[in-house]
Amino acid sequence: MRVAATLSAQCWLFVVGSSLFALATAPGVPAWLGAGGANLLCFCGSWFFTTAAGIQLLRSNRTDRAEWSSAAVQLVGTLLFNVSTGASVLAHAVASERHYVWVPDVAGSTAFLVSGVLGVVATGALIDLRSRDWWAAAVNMVGCVAFGVSAAAAFVRATGVTEDERLANLGTFTGALCFLAAALMLLPGQAASRA
């Protein structure tokens, strides 16, 4: 199936991906689904993120270095999340293999943080409370920070135990909700419907 490289497609793909990450890490859901089910939802969500990020890169203004760089770094981050979430589906029960999940997760989260900062820079203002683009970039940046907190909390100790599983899930859940909100803010027609 071919997806048109439109802003609407980009936003809806981010909405679906964010929703899957949020569902997988919502309070109580990981215990109910089990690690395998939650990891599978995140893995599926990561592919929606990657497709959306690819569209965002294709649509980005190559003459605007911050905008293009933000999209390019974000695409790299989503690819790293494809690796980490895929590894989590395969290795969640094998303690000696869990570093294959954490390393690309932390690298992907770092890429998201860099992308988030560049995204705010690309809006052209440090603060512009009247700009829908600025608000979307700011909410997205909060999501990037939450994913970073999640990655730090997901550190796997030598014993194979996650540093703070609750904080890791909460960071992912919060970040996913922020990415969802940012995508909805940018959906074409949203400005007109709020007027």
N, C-alpha and C positions, 0 to 999 in steps of 0.2 A: 504494500500500500504506500502510495506517495503522498506526502503532506506538503501542502503549499506553504511557501516561506512568507507567511503574512504575520503581522503583529497579533492578529486574533488567534492564529494557530499556535504561535509562540506562547501566548498567555494561557490558552487552554491546556497546552501540554504541561506548563509549569503548575497549573491548578491541579491537574490529575496527579502528577508526580508528588507535589506537596501533600495532597490529600492522602496518598498511599503512605508516605513517611509519617504523617500525623496520626493516621489510623494505627499504624504498626507500633507507635510509641506512646499512644494515649494512655493516661493512667489506668492501670488494671488490664489493659489489652495484652501486653507481652506475656503476662502470667496466664491469661486465658488462652491465647493462641499457642503459647510455647515459643521457645527461641527460634525453632525452624520456621514457624508460620510468620512471626514478626520479621525475621530476616528475609523471607521470601517476598513479603510486601515491600520492604525497603529496596530489595533488588529490582523488583518491577518498577517501583517509583524512580529509581536511578536512571532507567532507560528513557522514561518520559522527560526527566531533567536533561539528559544528554541530547535528545532530539530537539527540545526547546532551546537549549544553549547553542546547538548547531544553527538553528534558524536565527537566533539572535546575532550570532557572528556573521551570517550571510547578510543580514539586514543592517548591520552596524555601518556607521560612516567611517570609511577607511581614512579620511582626512582628519578626523577627530581622534587623536591618539589615545586619549583616555577612554573614549567610548569603545573603540576597537579593541584596545588592550584589555579592558574590563571583560568584554565578551569572549576574547580568546583565552584569558586566564580562567574564566568561569567554565569554558568548555573543557579545559584540562582538568579542572576540579571535578567536573561531573564524570569524566572518564575514570579518574581515580576512585570516585564513589562506585562506579560500575565494578571496579576491581575489588574494593573492600566489601561491598555488599554481596558480590558473587562469592568471594572467599568466605564470608560469614555463613552463607547457605551451606557451603561444603565443609567448613572447618569448625563450626560453632561448638561441637562436642569433643573436639580434639585439642586439648590444652596446648600441646607443643606446636600446633599450627595457627594459634590465635594471633601471633604477630603478623601473619599475612593479612589479617583483617585490620589491625590497628595502624600499621605504617601507612598504607594508602589512605586510610581514613583521616589521619592527622595531616597528611600531605594535601588531600582534597579539601579539608577544612581550612588549611592555610591558603590554598589557592582561592577559596571562596572569600576569605578575609581580604586578600589583595584585590580581588575582583570587586568586592563591595566598596572598598575605599575608592578605587578607580571609577566605579559607577557614580558615587557621590560627586567626585571631581568632574565627571562628564556632564553633570547637570549645570555646571557653570557657576554655582553659588554654594558657599559653605552652608548657608541657611536661606531658604526661600519658602516660607510657609504658604505662599499662594500658588506654588507650582505643584501640580499633580506628579510630574516627573521627579521632583525633588523628594516629595513624600514617599513615593514608591522606592526610590533609591535609599532613603533613610530607613524605611521599614525593612527593606532587603538587607541593609547593613546590620540591623539588629539581629536578623535571622542568621547572618554570617557569624556574628559574635556568639550566638547561641550554639551554632554548630561547632564552633571552636571550643566552647566550654564542654560540649558533649564529647568531642574527641579527646580532650584532656582527661575527662572523667572515665573514658573507656580504656585508658591505659591498662595493659595486661601485665600484671606483676609476674615475677619469676615462678610463682606458684600456679599461674594460669588463671588467677582470679582477677576479674575486672575491678579497677580501683573503686569506682562508685557507679554501679549499674543504674541506680535511680536517677542520679544526676545526668548520666549519659542519655538515658531515655527522655528526661525532662528537657535537656538541651536540644535534642533532635526534635521533639514534639513542638517546642517553642519556635525553633528555627523554621520548621515546616509550616507552622501557622503564619509566621511572618512572610515567608516566600509566597504562600497562598494569597495573603492580603495584598502583597505588592503586585502579584500577577493580576488580581482582580481590579486593582486601581488602574492598571495600564490597558485593560481591555478596551478596544475601540467602542465608542458610544457611551462610555461611563461618564465622561465629562458632561455630555449633553443630558444624560438622564439625571444628573445631580443639579442641573441648572434650574 
